[in-house]
Amino acid sequence: MQIFETHSEAETEQVGAAFAENLPGGTVVAFYGELGSGKTAFVRGMARGMGLKCRVSSPTFTIVNEYEGERELFHFDMYRLASGDELFDIGWEDYLARGAVCAVEWSENVEDAFTGEEIIVRFEKTGEQDRRIIIEGGNAAC
């Protein structure tokens, strides 16, 4: 387990970039944290760390955004889903089969679809801009 304290959105992005720099394809990263806790900022950093030159935004209404380059990052937002069954209905297995890194916001809504091999990233608001980021499982080294 690793714990990071950040004091700005830019610092949260930096932690995400370092985290994803050597993240192997096929890794599922499950995010937990309240609204505004830094999940999307972390994914923006992940994209940068993976060498992707794209605009990263929350896929709240589209469920998934695909970012492609030399590596692929699929950014899911499960806020509107009620169960893992709904995740499978949108093609979760097909996304996994493509071997991209999958970043999953609001993972608590689809936990029954996970295998237990995911890297867990928890976000806690500790102040106006301050965040505690806890990374567990997988190769959680940054």
DOTORKE-317592 format. One record per residue: x, y, z of N, C-alpha, C in turn; residue in three letters; residue number from 0. Coordinates in Angstrom, 1 decimal, decimal comma. Layout:
BEGIN
[atom [X; Y; Z]; [X; Y; Z]; [X; Y; Z]; "Ala"; NUM],
...
END
This chain:
BEGIN
[atom [0,8; -1,2; 0,0]; [0,0; 0,0; 0,0]; [0,9; 1,2; 0,0]; "Met"; 0],
[atom [0,5; 2,2; -0,8]; [1,2; 3,5; -0,8]; [0,1; 4,6; -0,5]; "Gln"; 1],
[atom [0,6; 5,6; 0,2]; [-0,3; 6,8; 0,5]; [0,4; 8,0; 0,1]; "Ile"; 2],
[atom [-0,4; 8,9; -0,6]; [0,1; 10,2; -1,1]; [-0,8; 11,3; -0,6]; "Phe"; 3],
[atom [-0,2; 12,4; -0,2]; [-0,9; 13,6; 0,2]; [-0,7; 14,6; -0,9]; "Glu"; 4],
[atom [-1,7; 15,1; -1,5]; [-1,6; 16,2; -2,5]; [-2,3; 17,4; -2,0]; "Thr"; 5],
[atom [-1,9; 18,6; -2,6]; [-2,4; 19,9; -2,1]; [-3,0; 20,7; -3,3]; "His"; 6],
[atom [-3,1; 20,1; -4,5]; [-3,6; 20,8; -5,6]; [-4,0; 19,7; -6,6]; "Ser"; 7],
[atom [-4,9; 20,2; -7,6]; [-5,2; 19,3; -8,7]; [-4,0; 18,9; -9,5]; "Glu"; 8],
[atom [-3,1; 19,8; -9,7]; [-1,9; 19,5; -10,4]; [-1,0; 18,4; -9,7]; "Ala"; 9],
[atom [-1,0; 18,5; -8,4]; [-0,2; 17,4; -7,7]; [-0,9; 16,1; -7,8]; "Glu"; 10],
[atom [-2,3; 16,1; -7,8]; [-3,0; 14,8; -8,0]; [-2,7; 14,2; -9,3]; "Thr"; 11],
[atom [-2,7; 15,1; -10,4]; [-2,3; 14,7; -11,7]; [-0,9; 14,1; -11,7]; "Glu"; 12],
[atom [0,0; 14,7; -11,0]; [1,4; 14,2; -11,0]; [1,5; 12,8; -10,4]; "Gln"; 13],
[atom [0,7; 12,6; -9,4]; [0,7; 11,2; -8,8]; [0,2; 10,2; -9,8]; "Val"; 14],
[atom [-0,9; 10,6; -10,5]; [-1,5; 9,8; -11,5]; [-0,5; 9,5; -12,6]; "Gly"; 15],
[atom [0,3; 10,5; -13,0]; [1,2; 10,3; -14,1]; [2,3; 9,3; -13,7]; "Ala"; 16],
[atom [2,8; 9,5; -12,5]; [3,9; 8,6; -12,0]; [3,3; 7,1; -11,8]; "Ala"; 17],
[atom [2,1; 7,0; -11,4]; [1,5; 5,7; -11,2]; [1,4; 5,0; -12,5]; "Phe"; 18],
[atom [1,0; 5,6; -13,6]; [0,7; 5,0; -14,8]; [1,8; 4,8; -15,8]; "Ala"; 19],
[atom [2,9; 5,4; -15,5]; [4,1; 5,4; -16,4]; [4,4; 4,0; -16,9]; "Glu"; 20],
[atom [4,5; 3,1; -16,0]; [4,9; 1,7; -16,4]; [3,8; 0,7; -16,1]; "Asn"; 21],
[atom [2,6; 1,2; -16,1]; [1,4; 0,3; -15,8]; [1,2; -0,6; -17,0]; "Leu"; 22],
[atom [1,2; -1,9; -16,8]; [1,0; -2,8; -17,9]; [-0,4; -2,8; -18,5]; "Pro"; 23],
[atom [-0,5; -3,0; -19,8]; [-1,8; -3,1; -20,5]; [-2,6; -4,2; -19,8]; "Gly"; 24],
[atom [-3,9; -4,0; -19,8]; [-4,8; -5,0; -19,2]; [-5,0; -4,8; -17,7]; "Gly"; 25],
[atom [-4,4; -3,8; -17,2]; [-4,6; -3,5; -15,7]; [-5,9; -2,8; -15,5]; "Thr"; 26],
[atom [-6,7; -3,2; -14,5]; [-7,9; -2,5; -14,2]; [-7,6; -1,8; -12,9]; "Val"; 27],
[atom [-7,9; -0,5; -12,9]; [-7,7; 0,4; -11,7]; [-9,1; 0,8; -11,3]; "Val"; 28],
[atom [-9,5; 0,4; -10,0]; [-10,8; 0,7; -9,5]; [-10,7; 1,9; -8,5]; "Ala"; 29],
[atom [-11,4; 3,0; -8,8]; [-11,4; 4,2; -8,0]; [-12,6; 4,3; -7,1]; "Phe"; 30],
[atom [-12,3; 4,8; -5,9]; [-13,3; 5,0; -4,9]; [-13,1; 6,4; -4,3]; "Tyr"; 31],
[atom [-14,1; 7,1; -4,1]; [-14,0; 8,5; -3,5]; [-15,3; 9,3; -3,9]; "Gly"; 32],
[atom [-15,6; 10,2; -3,0]; [-16,7; 11,0; -3,3]; [-16,5; 12,0; -4,4]; "Glu"; 33],
[atom [-17,6; 12,6; -4,9]; [-17,6; 13,6; -6,0]; [-16,6; 14,7; -5,6]; "Leu"; 34],
[atom [-15,8; 15,0; -6,6]; [-14,8; 16,1; -6,5]; [-13,6; 15,7; -5,7]; "Gly"; 35],
[atom [-13,4; 14,4; -5,5]; [-12,2; 14,0; -4,7]; [-10,9; 13,8; -5,4]; "Ser"; 36],
[atom [-11,0; 14,0; -6,8]; [-9,7; 13,9; -7,6]; [-9,6; 12,8; -8,5]; "Gly"; 37],
[atom [-10,6; 12,0; -8,7]; [-10,6; 10,8; -9,5]; [-10,2; 11,2; -11,0]; "Lys"; 38],
[atom [-11,0; 12,1; -11,6]; [-10,7; 12,5; -13,0]; [-9,4; 13,2; -13,1]; "Thr"; 39],
[atom [-9,0; 14,0; -12,2]; [-7,6; 14,6; -12,2]; [-6,6; 13,5; -12,3]; "Ala"; 40],
[atom [-6,7; 12,5; -11,4]; [-5,8; 11,4; -11,4]; [-5,7; 10,7; -12,8]; "Phe"; 41],
[atom [-6,9; 10,5; -13,4]; [-6,9; 9,9; -14,7]; [-6,2; 10,8; -15,8]; "Val"; 42],
[atom [-6,4; 12,1; -15,7]; [-5,7; 13,0; -16,6]; [-4,2; 12,8; -16,5]; "Arg"; 43],
[atom [-3,7; 12,6; -15,2]; [-2,3; 12,3; -15,0]; [-1,9; 11,0; -15,6]; "Gly"; 44],
[atom [-2,8; 10,0; -15,4]; [-2,5; 8,6; -15,9]; [-2,3; 8,7; -17,4]; "Met"; 45],
[atom [-3,2; 9,4; -18,1]; [-3,0; 9,6; -19,6]; [-1,7; 10,2; -19,9]; "Ala"; 46],
[atom [-1,3; 11,2; -19,2]; [0,0; 11,9; -19,5]; [1,1; 10,9; -19,2]; "Arg"; 47],
[atom [1,1; 10,2; -18,1]; [2,1; 9,2; -17,7]; [2,2; 8,1; -18,7]; "Gly"; 48],
[atom [1,1; 7,8; -19,4]; [1,1; 6,8; -20,5]; [1,6; 7,3; -21,8]; "Met"; 49],
[atom [1,9; 8,6; -21,9]; [2,3; 9,2; -23,1]; [1,2; 9,6; -24,1]; "Gly"; 50],
[atom [0,0; 9,7; -23,6]; [-1,2; 10,0; -24,4]; [-1,4; 11,5; -24,5]; "Leu"; 51],
[atom [-1,6; 12,0; -25,6]; [-1,8; 13,4; -25,8]; [-3,2; 13,7; -26,2]; "Lys"; 52],
[atom [-4,1; 13,7; -25,2]; [-5,5; 13,8; -25,4]; [-6,1; 14,6; -24,3]; "Cys"; 53],
[atom [-7,3; 15,1; -24,5]; [-8,1; 15,8; -23,5]; [-8,9; 14,8; -22,7]; "Arg"; 54],
[atom [-8,7; 14,7; -21,4]; [-9,4; 13,8; -20,6]; [-10,5; 14,5; -19,8]; "Val"; 55],
[atom [-11,7; 13,9; -19,9]; [-12,8; 14,5; -19,2]; [-13,6; 13,3; -18,6]; "Ser"; 56],
[atom [-14,5; 13,6; -17,7]; [-15,3; 12,6; -17,1]; [-16,3; 12,0; -18,1]; "Ser"; 57],
[atom [-16,4; 10,7; -18,2]; [-17,4; 10,1; -19,1]; [-18,7; 9,8; -18,4]; "Pro"; 58],
[atom [-19,2; 10,7; -17,6]; [-20,4; 10,5; -16,8]; [-21,6; 10,2; -17,7]; "Thr"; 59],
[atom [-21,7; 10,8; -18,8]; [-22,9; 10,6; -19,6]; [-22,7; 9,5; -20,7]; "Phe"; 60],
[atom [-21,4; 9,3; -21,1]; [-21,1; 8,4; -22,1]; [-20,7; 7,0; -21,6]; "Thr"; 61],
[atom [-20,5; 6,9; -20,3]; [-20,0; 5,7; -19,5]; [-18,5; 5,4; -19,7]; "Ile"; 62],
[atom [-18,0; 5,5; -21,0]; [-16,6; 5,2; -21,2]; [-16,0; 6,2; -22,3]; "Val"; 63],
[atom [-14,8; 6,7; -22,0]; [-14,1; 7,4; -23,0]; [-12,8; 6,6; -23,3]; "Asn"; 64],
[atom [-12,5; 6,5; -24,6]; [-11,3; 5,7; -25,0]; [-10,2; 6,7; -25,5]; "Glu"; 65],
[atom [-9,1; 6,6; -24,9]; [-7,9; 7,4; -25,2]; [-6,9; 6,5; -25,9]; "Tyr"; 66],
[atom [-6,5; 6,8; -27,1]; [-5,6; 5,9; -27,8]; [-4,4; 6,7; -28,3]; "Glu"; 67],
[atom [-3,3; 5,9; -28,4]; [-2,0; 6,4; -28,8]; [-1,1; 5,2; -28,9]; "Gly"; 68],
[atom [0,2; 5,3; -28,5]; [1,0; 4,1; -28,4]; [0,5; 3,1; -27,4]; "Glu"; 69],
[atom [-0,2; 3,6; -26,4]; [-0,9; 2,8; -25,4]; [-2,4; 3,2; -25,4]; "Arg"; 70],
[atom [-3,2; 2,3; -24,8]; [-4,7; 2,7; -24,7]; [-5,1; 2,8; -23,3]; "Glu"; 71],
[atom [-6,0; 3,7; -23,0]; [-6,6; 3,9; -21,7]; [-8,1; 4,1; -21,9]; "Leu"; 72],
[atom [-8,8; 3,2; -21,2]; [-10,3; 3,3; -21,2]; [-10,7; 3,9; -19,9]; "Phe"; 73],
[atom [-11,5; 4,9; -19,9]; [-11,9; 5,7; -18,7]; [-13,4; 5,5; -18,5]; "His"; 74],
[atom [-13,7; 4,7; -17,5]; [-15,1; 4,4; -17,2]; [-15,7; 5,3; -16,1]; "Phe"; 75],
[atom [-16,9; 5,6; -16,1]; [-17,6; 6,3; -15,0]; [-18,9; 5,5; -14,8]; "Asp"; 76],
[atom [-18,9; 4,8; -13,6]; [-20,0; 3,9; -13,3]; [-21,1; 4,5; -12,4]; "Met"; 77],
[atom [-21,0; 5,8; -12,3]; [-22,0; 6,5; -11,5]; [-23,4; 6,2; -11,8]; "Tyr"; 78],
[atom [-23,7; 6,0; -13,1]; [-25,1; 5,8; -13,5]; [-25,5; 4,3; -13,6]; "Arg"; 79],
[atom [-24,5; 3,4; -13,3]; [-24,8; 2,0; -13,3]; [-25,2; 1,5; -11,9]; "Leu"; 80],
[atom [-26,0; 0,5; -11,9]; [-26,5; 0,0; -10,6]; [-25,8; -1,4; -10,2]; "Ala"; 81],
[atom [-25,2; -2,0; -11,2]; [-24,6; -3,3; -10,8]; [-23,6; -3,7; -11,9]; "Ser"; 82],
[atom [-22,9; -4,8; -11,5]; [-21,9; -5,4; -12,5]; [-22,6; -5,9; -13,7]; "Gly"; 83],
[atom [-23,8; -6,4; -13,6]; [-24,6; -6,9; -14,7]; [-24,7; -5,8; -15,8]; "Asp"; 84],
[atom [-25,0; -4,6; -15,4]; [-25,1; -3,5; -16,4]; [-23,8; -3,2; -17,0]; "Glu"; 85],
[atom [-22,7; -3,4; -16,3]; [-21,3; -3,2; -16,9]; [-21,1; -4,3; -17,9]; "Leu"; 86],
[atom [-21,5; -5,5; -17,7]; [-21,3; -6,6; -18,7]; [-22,2; -6,3; -19,9]; "Phe"; 87],
[atom [-23,4; -5,7; -19,7]; [-24,3; -5,4; -20,8]; [-23,7; -4,4; -21,7]; "Asp"; 88],
[atom [-22,8; -3,5; -21,3]; [-22,2; -2,5; -22,2]; [-20,9; -3,0; -22,8]; "Ile"; 89],
[atom [-20,5; -4,3; -22,5]; [-19,4; -4,9; -23,2]; [-18,1; -4,9; -22,4]; "Gly"; 90],
[atom [-18,2; -4,9; -21,1]; [-17,0; -4,9; -20,2]; [-16,0; -6,0; -20,6]; "Trp"; 91],
[atom [-16,4; -7,2; -20,9]; [-15,5; -8,3; -21,3]; [-14,8; -7,9; -22,6]; "Glu"; 92],
[atom [-15,5; -7,3; -23,5]; [-14,8; -6,8; -24,8]; [-13,7; -5,8; -24,5]; "Asp"; 93],
[atom [-14,0; -4,9; -23,6]; [-13,0; -3,9; -23,3]; [-11,8; -4,5; -22,7]; "Tyr"; 94],
[atom [-12,0; -5,5; -21,8]; [-10,9; -6,1; -21,1]; [-10,1; -6,9; -22,1]; "Leu"; 95],
[atom [-10,7; -7,5; -23,1]; [-10,0; -8,3; -24,1]; [-9,1; -7,5; -25,0]; "Ala"; 96],
[atom [-9,3; -6,2; -25,0]; [-8,5; -5,3; -25,9]; [-7,2; -5,0; -25,2]; "Arg"; 97],
[atom [-7,0; -5,3; -24,0]; [-5,7; -5,2; -23,3]; [-5,3; -3,8; -22,9]; "Gly"; 98],
[atom [-6,2; -2,9; -22,9]; [-5,9; -1,5; -22,5]; [-5,9; -1,4; -20,9]; "Ala"; 99],
[atom [-5,4; -0,3; -20,4]; [-5,5; 0,0; -19,0]; [-7,0; 0,5; -18,9]; "Val"; 100],
[atom [-7,7; 0,0; -17,9]; [-9,0; 0,4; -17,6]; [-9,1; 1,2; -16,3]; "Cys"; 101],
[atom [-9,5; 2,4; -16,3]; [-9,6; 3,3; -15,1]; [-11,1; 3,4; -14,8]; "Ala"; 102],
[atom [-11,6; 2,9; -13,7]; [-13,0; 2,8; -13,4]; [-13,4; 3,7; -12,2]; "Val"; 103],
[atom [-14,1; 4,8; -12,5]; [-14,6; 5,7; -11,4]; [-15,9; 5,1; -10,9]; "Glu"; 104],
[atom [-16,2; 5,4; -9,7]; [-17,4; 4,9; -9,0]; [-17,5; 3,4; -9,0]; "Trp"; 105],
[atom [-16,4; 2,7; -8,7]; [-16,3; 1,3; -8,7]; [-17,2; 0,6; -7,7]; "Ser"; 106],
[atom [-17,6; 1,3; -6,7]; [-18,5; 0,7; -5,7]; [-19,8; 0,2; -6,3]; "Glu"; 107],
[atom [-20,2; 0,8; -7,4]; [-21,4; 0,5; -8,1]; [-21,4; -0,8; -8,9]; "Asn"; 108],
[atom [-20,1; -1,3; -9,2]; [-20,0; -2,5; -10,0]; [-19,0; -3,5; -9,4]; "Val"; 109],
[atom [-18,8; -3,4; -8,2]; [-17,8; -4,3; -7,5]; [-18,0; -5,8; -7,8]; "Glu"; 110],
[atom [-19,3; -6,2; -8,1]; [-19,5; -7,6; -8,3]; [-19,0; -8,0; -9,7]; "Asp"; 111],
[atom [-18,5; -7,1; -10,5]; [-17,9; -7,4; -11,8]; [-16,4; -7,6; -11,7]; "Ala"; 112],
[atom [-15,8; -7,3; -10,6]; [-14,4; -7,3; -10,4]; [-13,9; -8,7; -10,0]; "Phe"; 113],
[atom [-12,7; -9,0; -10,3]; [-12,1; -10,3; -10,0]; [-11,3; -10,4; -8,7]; "Thr"; 114],
[atom [-10,9; -9,2; -8,2]; [-10,0; -9,1; -7,0]; [-8,6; -8,9; -7,4]; "Gly"; 115],
[atom [-8,3; -8,8; -8,7]; [-7,0; -8,5; -9,2]; [-6,7; -7,0; -9,5]; "Glu"; 116],
[atom [-7,8; -6,2; -9,3]; [-7,7; -4,8; -9,6]; [-6,8; -4,1; -8,7]; "Glu"; 117],
[atom [-6,2; -3,0; -9,2]; [-5,5; -2,0; -8,3]; [-6,6; -1,1; -7,7]; "Ile"; 118],
[atom [-6,6; -0,9; -6,4]; [-7,6; -0,1; -5,8]; [-7,0; 1,3; -5,5]; "Ile"; 119],
[atom [-7,6; 2,4; -5,9]; [-7,2; 3,7; -5,6]; [-8,3; 4,4; -4,9]; "Val"; 120],
[atom [-8,1; 4,8; -3,6]; [-9,1; 5,5; -2,8]; [-8,6; 7,0; -2,6]; "Arg"; 121],
[atom [-9,6; 7,9; -2,8]; [-9,4; 9,3; -2,7]; [-10,2; 9,8; -1,5]; "Phe"; 122],
[atom [-9,5; 10,6; -0,7]; [-10,2; 11,2; 0,5]; [-9,9; 12,7; 0,4]; "Glu"; 123],
[atom [-10,9; 13,5; 0,6]; [-10,8; 15,0; 0,7]; [-10,3; 15,2; 2,1]; "Lys"; 124],
[atom [-9,2; 15,9; 2,3]; [-8,7; 16,3; 3,6]; [-8,7; 17,8; 3,8]; "Thr"; 125],
[atom [-9,1; 18,5; 2,8]; [-9,2; 20,0; 2,9]; [-9,7; 20,5; 1,6]; "Gly"; 126],
[atom [-9,8; 21,8; 1,4]; [-10,3; 22,4; 0,2]; [-9,7; 21,8; -1,1]; "Glu"; 127],
[atom [-8,3; 21,8; -1,1]; [-7,6; 21,3; -2,3]; [-6,8; 20,0; -1,9]; "Gln"; 128],
[atom [-6,8; 19,7; -0,6]; [-5,9; 18,6; -0,1]; [-6,6; 17,3; -0,3]; "Asp"; 129],
[atom [-5,8; 16,3; -0,7]; [-6,3; 14,9; -0,9]; [-5,4; 13,9; -0,4]; "Arg"; 130],
[atom [-5,9; 12,8; 0,1]; [-5,1; 11,6; 0,5]; [-5,5; 10,6; -0,5]; "Arg"; 131],
[atom [-4,5; 10,0; -1,2]; [-4,6; 9,0; -2,2]; [-4,0; 7,7; -1,7]; "Ile"; 132],
[atom [-4,8; 6,7; -1,6]; [-4,3; 5,4; -1,1]; [-4,4; 4,4; -2,2]; "Ile"; 133],
[atom [-3,2; 3,8; -2,6]; [-3,1; 2,8; -3,7]; [-2,8; 1,4; -3,1]; "Ile"; 134],
[atom [-3,7; 0,5; -3,4]; [-3,5; -0,9; -2,9]; [-3,6; -1,9; -4,0]; "Glu"; 135],
[atom [-2,9; -3,0; -3,8]; [-3,1; -4,2; -4,7]; [-2,2; -4,1; -6,0]; "Gly"; 136],
[atom [-2,2; -5,2; -6,8]; [-1,4; -5,2; -8,0]; [0,0; -4,7; -7,7]; "Gly"; 137],
[atom [0,6; -4,1; -8,7]; [1,9; -3,5; -8,6]; [1,7; -2,1; -8,3]; "Asn"; 138],
[atom [1,5; -1,7; -7,0]; [1,1; -0,4; -6,7]; [2,3; 0,6; -6,5]; "Ala"; 139],
[atom [3,4; 0,2; -7,1]; [4,6; 1,1; -6,9]; [4,5; 2,3; -7,9]; "Ala"; 140],
[atom [4,9; 3,4; -7,4]; [4,9; 4,6; -8,3]; [6,3; 5,1; -8,4]; "Cys"; 141],
END
